[in-house]
Amino acid sequence: MICLIVPHDQDAVEKHNYGEEDPKTMTIVPLEGDKINTLWDIGYFDDLNSKFGLMISTGEDEKITGQEVLKDVLSTTNQYISDYPDIEYLFILKSLLEMSLEKETELNIYI
């Protein structure tokens, strides 16, 4: 299973950095492992890793931070949505990236 977390403000970022997960101050979205494999199959995570120096992989946690990086990852996600409009998890990722930009926080990915 994958879990995606967007803290709602900087206090929530700090709490999250210390291992706290509070659904009142964070959006927490669990995703099923078998369905998320589709994102690996189309190369989405590999593309993010190579373009943005991320290390998204099984057993690794990753944090996407910084407004410019979040914007660039959102742009890449939008391209994948246009190429693969039937993959619902791309839309979920898009929504969470937009939220993290709006709230000026981060997107955490736990695989």
N, C-alpha and C positions, 0 to 999 in steps of 0.2 A: 504494500500500500504506500501511496505517496500522500504527504500532507503539505498543503500550501498555506502559509500564514502571512497575513499583512497586518502589522501593528497599526493602530489608528492614530497614534501620536508618538512623540519622542519618549514620553514616559513609558509607553507600552513597548517601545523598542528596547529601552533599558531593562524592563522587566523580562522581556523575552530573552535578552542576552544572558540573564541570570537563570534561565530555565523555566520561567513562569509562563504558562499559557492561560490567558484569561479571555474567554469568549465575549466578555463585555467590552474589552478594549482591543480586541484583535479579531479579524476575520479568519476563521480556521476552516479550511476545506479539505476533507479527506477524499482521495481519489483511489479507485480500485486499481490494483496492480495489473490485472490482465488487460484492462482497457487502456491504461497508460502506456503499455508496451507499444501501442500504435504510434505514439509520439517518438519512440525510439526507432520504430520501423521506417518512418518517413524521414528520419534524420534530424528532427527538430532539436533534440537535446544535444546531439553531436554538433550541430550548426551553432547553437548558442555557446557551447564550450569553445569551439575554435574561433568564433568571431569576437567573443567577449572575455576570453581568458577564464572562463568558469570551469568548474570541475564537477559538473552534475554527473553522478554515476551511482550505481547501486552501492549502498552502504556509506555514501557521502552526503553531507548536508551542504547546501549552498545558499548564499545570500546574494541577492541582486540589489545593489544600492547605488545611489547617486542619480540625480534627475536625468542627466544625459544618457547614462547607461540604461536606465529604465525606459527612456524614450526610444533608444535604439533597439532594445529587446522588443518593445511594443511594435515597432516598425517591422522587425523580422517576423513577429507573430502574425501581424496583419498580412504579410506576404504568404505565410503558410496557410492562413485562412482562405486567401484567394485561390491557392493551389489545391487545398483540401477542405472545401466548405462543409463536408459531412462529418468532420471530426469535432465532436462537441467540446472536448477538453481544450482545444485551441481557443474557443470562445470563453471558457472559464478563465484560462490564463490571461487572455486579453482583458477581461473585466478586472481581474486582480492587479494586473499591471497598471491599468488606468486608476484604480483605487490607490495604489501605492504612490503614483505620481500626484494625484490630487491631495493626498494626505502628507506628501513629502516624507515618506518613510522608506520601506523596503519590501521586497518579496522574498520570503524564505521558502526553500524547497527541501523537503525531507524525503528521501527515498529509502 
